[in-house]
Amino acid sequence: MTVSAVIAGLGAWLPPGVVTNNDLCSRLDTSEEWIESRTGILERRAVSNGMATLDLAVEAGGRALKAAGVSGVDAVVVATTSPDRICPAGAPEVTSRLGLGPIAAYDLTSACSGFVYGLATCAGLISAGIAKSVLFIGAEAFSTFIDPANRATAPIFGDGAGAVVLRCGSPEEPGAIGPFDLGSDGAQADLLAICGGGSRQRSATGLGHGEVPTEDWYLSMAGRAIYQQAITRMTESSLAVLDRAGWSVTEVDRFVGHQANIRILNSVAQRLGIAPERALINIDRVGNTLSASIPLVLAGAAAGGDLRPGDRVLITAFGAGLSWGSTVLVWPSISVDSPL
């Protein structure tokens, strides 16, 4: 019997702090019109002092468990590119704070592709019989990794978390995840990177004894190159996964692309031949939340009625690595609270 991972619950949470474009313009050499026209973003959320990624993960994870109507799972996986610490992984702490007991728990890092890669990983745990249920969380406090004085990156990113409870089920039932298309190109890893803190930087400066340039602690981004790569890779990956699923583009009811930039989303949808009204968008209110992006879109759309049971959903993402991935599912009948 073929086994699939099926979405049983969905939860999302945003920190209360709102940063508007006007707030950014008060300290950056830019304008509200420039930010909106280039990114599609009007505002984003940011953690307050003392709040970190795992705080967001616990909130979203608890909501997903409640939505699924369960008090326990067999494993917890957290996708993040903004961990509380380099070591240890954050998932065991999330597991403890949620009272889930001494179960398997680990992190994965795949930047903005993290939610798709994480879904594939969790689906593997379930299909291999290692776990019958998994709590998977994408959580980011990425505003803490962005240079607040850099007008190219400061307006783009926001903080938040989204989570799903996955259970063992049949590939024919609503909510079943897959197939997947995943890819990477490490030869272009430097296009989107944070150099400070890792073994390469520590070794280069004499095992941590040298002075680290301030900019190395923040994200560096080759915007134009990333823009082109994102459009190409998400389009190709979407077509590949639709072919594996045996779906035509016309059968897609809802297109969910990683919320990186409104122009990227529009370009991918246009290349695929997907009408704008079929695309789910929330980047205007939350910005780019990396691994939390897709579950935040899904939660908002499901709670608002824009995503309905039976809808055929195409999900695609692109991020640092470079990495990209896509998957599909038929949306199940589940109750979801809006994160906004």
C-alpha positions in Angstrom: 0.0 0.0 0.0 1.4 3.4 -1.0 1.6 5.9 1.9 1.5 9.7 1.6 1.9 12.6 4.0 -1.5 14.3 4.4 -2.0 17.8 5.9 -4.2 17.4 9.0 -3.7 20.9 10.5 -2.3 24.3 9.7 -1.3 27.2 11.9 0.6 30.5 11.5 1.7 33.4 13.6 3.2 36.8 13.0 4.9 39.0 15.6 2.8 42.1 16.5 5.4 44.7 15.4 4.5 46.3 12.1 7.1 48.1 10.0 5.6 50.3 7.2 7.3 51.6 4.1 7.0 55.1 5.7 8.9 53.8 8.8 11.7 52.6 6.5 11.8 55.9 4.5 12.5 57.8 7.7 16.0 56.1 7.9 16.7 55.0 4.3 17.5 56.9 1.1 14.3 55.6 -0.6 10.6 56.3 -1.0 7.4 54.5 -0.4 6.6 54.5 -4.1 10.1 53.0 -4.9 9.7 50.1 -2.4 6.1 49.3 -3.5 6.9 49.4 -7.2 10.0 47.3 -6.9 8.7 44.7 -4.4 5.0 44.9 -4.0 5.5 45.3 -0.2 3.5 47.9 1.9 4.5 46.6 5.3 6.1 43.7 7.1 6.3 42.3 10.6 9.4 42.4 12.9 10.3 40.8 16.2 10.6 43.0 19.2 13.8 43.1 21.3 14.2 39.8 23.1 12.0 37.9 20.7 13.6 35.2 18.4 12.8 32.6 15.8 11.9 29.8 18.2 9.3 32.0 19.9 7.5 32.3 16.6 7.9 28.6 15.9 6.3 27.6 19.2 3.3 29.9 18.5 2.7 28.6 15.0 3.3 25.0 16.0 0.8 25.2 18.9 -1.8 26.6 16.5 -1.2 23.8 14.0 -1.5 21.1 16.7 -4.8 22.7 17.9 -6.1 22.9 14.3 -5.3 19.2 13.8 -7.0 18.3 17.1 -4.0 16.4 18.3 -1.8 16.7 21.4 1.2 14.8 20.2 3.2 13.8 17.1 6.1 11.4 16.4 8.6 14.0 15.2 9.2 17.7 14.9 11.1 19.4 12.0 11.9 23.1 11.9 13.0 24.9 8.8 14.8 28.2 9.4 17.6 30.3 8.0 17.7 32.6 11.1 18.3 30.2 14.0 18.4 31.3 17.6 21.9 29.8 17.8 24.4 28.1 15.4 24.4 25.2 17.8 22.2 23.4 18.9 19.3 22.9 16.6 16.1 24.7 17.6 13.6 21.9 17.0 14.3 20.0 20.3 13.6 23.2 22.2 10.4 23.8 20.3 9.4 20.2 21.0 10.0 20.7 24.7 8.2 24.0 25.0 5.2 22.5 23.3 5.2 19.6 25.7 5.6 16.9 23.1 8.0 14.6 25.0 11.3 13.1 24.0 10.6 12.6 20.3 12.7 13.0 17.2 13.4 16.7 16.5 15.8 18.4 14.1 16.3 21.5 11.9 16.9 22.0 8.2 18.2 25.0 6.3 17.2 25.7 2.7 16.4 29.4 2.9 13.3 30.5 0.9 12.9 26.9 -0.4 12.8 25.6 3.1 9.1 24.9 3.3 9.1 22.8 0.1 12.2 20.9 1.1 10.8 20.4 4.6 7.6 19.0 3.2 9.6 16.5 1.1 11.7 15.5 4.1 8.6 15.0 6.4 6.8 13.1 3.6 9.9 10.8 3.5 9.7 10.2 7.2 6.1 9.2 6.9 6.4 7.1 3.7 9.4 5.2 5.2 7.4 4.3 8.3 9.7 6.3 10.6 6.9 8.5 11.8 3.1 8.3 11.5 2.7 12.1 12.2 5.1 15.1 12.0 4.8 18.7 13.1 6.7 20.7 10.5 7.4 24.4 11.1 8.9 27.1 8.9 10.0 30.0 11.2 12.1 33.1 10.6 13.2 36.2 12.6 15.2 37.2 9.5 15.0 40.9 10.2 17.8 40.3 12.7 20.1 39.2 9.8 19.4 42.3 7.6 21.5 45.4 7.6 18.9 48.1 8.7 20.8 50.7 6.6 20.8 48.7 3.4 18.0 50.0 1.2 18.3 47.0 -1.2 17.5 44.4 1.5 15.9 46.2 4.5 12.5 46.7 2.8 12.2 43.1 1.6 12.2 40.8 4.6 9.8 40.2 7.4 9.4 37.8 10.3 6.8 35.1 10.9 6.1 31.4 11.2 3.8 28.8 9.7 3.3 25.1 10.6 1.5 22.0 9.4 0.7 18.7 11.1 1.2 15.9 8.6 -0.2 12.4 9.1 0.0 9.1 7.4 -2.6 8.7 4.7 -3.5 7.7 1.2 -2.2 9.5 -1.9 -5.8 9.7 -3.2 -7.2 11.7 -0.3 -7.4 15.5 -0.1 -4.4 17.0 1.6 -1.9 14.4 0.3 1.4 16.1 -0.5 3.3 15.3 -3.7 4.9 14.5 -6.0 7.9 16.8 -5.7 10.5 18.5 -7.9 13.6 19.7 -6.1 16.9 21.2 -7.4 20.0 23.3 -6.6 22.9 25.1 -8.1 25.7 25.5 -5.5 28.0 27.1 -8.1 26.0 30.3 -7.5 25.8 30.1 -3.7 27.4 33.5 -3.3 24.6 35.4 -5.0 22.6 35.3 -1.7 24.7 34.7 1.4 25.5 35.6 5.0 29.3 35.0 5.5 29.8 35.8 9.1 29.7 33.1 11.8 30.5 30.0 9.8 33.6 27.8 9.7 34.9 29.5 6.6 34.9 32.9 8.2 36.3 31.6 11.5 39.1 29.8 9.8 40.0 32.7 7.6 40.3 35.0 10.6 42.4 32.6 12.7 39.7 30.5 14.4 37.7 33.4 15.6 40.4 35.7 16.8 40.4 38.1 13.8 38.2 41.1 13.2 35.0 40.3 11.2 33.8 43.0 8.8 30.4 44.3 10.0 28.8 43.6 6.6 29.7 39.9 6.9 27.0 39.5 9.6 24.3 40.6 7.3 22.7 39.2 4.1 24.4 40.1 0.8 22.3 39.8 -2.3 23.0 40.1 -6.1 19.5 41.3 -6.8 19.4 41.3 -10.6 20.9 37.8 -10.9 18.6 36.4 -8.2 15.6 37.9 -9.9 16.3 36.1 -13.2 17.2 32.9 -11.5 14.0 32.9 -9.4 11.7 33.3 -12.4 13.5 30.7 -14.5 13.8 28.0 -11.8 10.3 28.3 -10.3 8.8 28.2 -13.8 10.8 25.1 -14.8 10.2 23.4 -11.5 6.5 24.1 -11.6 6.2 22.6 -15.1 8.2 19.5 -14.0 6.0 18.8 -11.0 2.8 19.3 -12.9 4.1 16.8 -15.5 4.8 14.3 -12.7 1.4 14.8 -11.1 -0.3 14.4 -14.5 -1.9 17.9 -14.2 -2.3 20.5 -16.9 -1.8 24.2 -16.0 -5.5 24.7 -16.7 -6.3 22.3 -13.8 -4.5 24.5 -11.3 -7.0 26.4 -9.1 -4.5 28.2 -6.9 -0.9 29.1 -7.6 1.2 29.6 -4.4 4.7 31.0 -5.2 7.2 31.9 -2.5 6.5 35.5 -1.6 9.8 37.1 -2.5 8.8 39.9 -4.9 5.5 40.7 -6.6 7.2 41.1 -10.0 8.8 37.6 -9.7 5.4 36.1 -8.8 3.6 37.8 -11.7 6.3 36.8 -14.2 6.2 33.1 -13.1 2.4 33.0 -13.3 2.5 34.6 -16.7 5.1 32.2 -18.1 3.0 29.3 -16.8 -0.1 30.7 -18.2 -1.9 31.1 -14.9 -4.3 33.9 -14.6 -3.5 36.5 -11.9 -6.7 35.8 -10.0 -5.6 32.2 -9.4 -2.4 33.4 -7.6 -2.5 33.7 -3.8 -0.6 36.8 -2.6 0.2 38.3 0.8 3.7 39.8 0.2 2.1 43.3 0.4 1.3 42.8 4.2 4.2 40.5 5.4 7.1 40.8 3.0 9.5 37.9 2.3 9.4 35.6 5.3 11.6 32.9 3.8 10.6 29.4 5.0 7.5 30.8 6.7 6.3 32.4 3.4 4.2 29.5 1.9 2.4 28.4 5.1 1.5 32.0 5.9 0.0 32.4 2.4 -1.9 29.2 2.8 -3.2 30.0 6.3 -4.4 33.5 5.3 -6.1 32.3 2.1 -7.8 29.3 3.8 -9.1 31.5 6.7 -10.3 34.1 4.3 -12.1 31.7 1.9 -9.8 32.2 -1.0 -8.6 28.6 -0.7 -11.4 26.1 -0.6 -11.6 22.3 -0.1 -11.0 20.6 -3.4 -8.9 23.3 -4.9 -5.9 22.0 -6.8 -2.8 23.8 -5.5 0.6 24.3 -7.1 3.3 25.3 -4.7 6.8 26.5 -5.8 9.7 28.3 -4.2 13.3 29.5 -4.9 16.0 30.6 -2.5 19.6 30.8 -1.5 21.7 27.8 -2.1 20.8 28.2 -4.9 17.8 26.0 -4.3 14.3 25.5 -5.6 11.4 23.1 -5.4 7.7 22.5 -6.2 4.9 20.3 -5.1 1.1 19.9 -5.5 -1.9 18.9 -3.5 -5.7 19.0 -3.4 -6.7 21.3 -0.5 -8.4 19.4 2.4 -11.3 20.4 4.6 -9.5 21.9 7.6 -10.2 24.8 10.0 -7.6 27.6 9.9 -7.3 30.8 11.9 -6.0 33.8 10.0 -2.4 34.9 11.0 -3.3 38.6 10.2 
